[in-house]
Amino acid sequence: MPPLYAAAHRTLGVLLRGLWPTTVTGLEHLPAGTGAVLAANHHAVADQLFLGVNTPRHIAFWAKAEYFRSSGIRGALTRRVVTGMGAIPVERAGGRAVLTAFDAAVPILQGGGLVAVFPEGTRSPDGRLYRGRTGAVRLAAQAGVPIVPVGIRGTERIRPAGRRLPRPHPVTLSFGPALPVEVESARDARRLTDELIARIQSLSGQVYVPSYAPVRHG
């Protein structure tokens, strides 16, 4: 675990769990001695925070590539933080630029690390669970690791729409049994993604919507 990440894990973890009582179940499903993709539903920006501080191992999260090349004093601090946290830069230009994020994630997974992915591709606009995109499954297949589904509850209530300041509310993280991944065709990727979303739904208790969520900006 990177030193900066470890420090944040201890200090921020105590603060978050103190302000927002957090229940965590299923950590025994994290595979020992091997990497895994953590695939969770996505309510809010806070999902990354609660997932990070409540998982005993380092998680590599995606971060906009702009953070790694910001200028000025603030930019230098941002670069130091995202690098020190072991984040994975991802380009927003699309095409091959996006695939570089996969290229960076595969060695982490093959080295025994954890990478977090939100299969819906964006935050849910209304609290429901939307159709998953196949990227999480394809990443796990490329790295040769399983996927651990995670259901997150309560983060959408911390700062709902129209509220400026966060409010106390219990949060629950539920880790499910690992899903083995073997992909030989686009049909396999779609089938496994649908199974993954079904497992996440069983952990999060959300209503499922069989269409992709509209992309949110900001």
Order of alpha helices (4+ residues) and beta strands (2+ residues): alpha-beta-beta-alpha-beta-beta-alpha-beta-alpha-beta-beta-alpha-beta-beta-alpha-beta
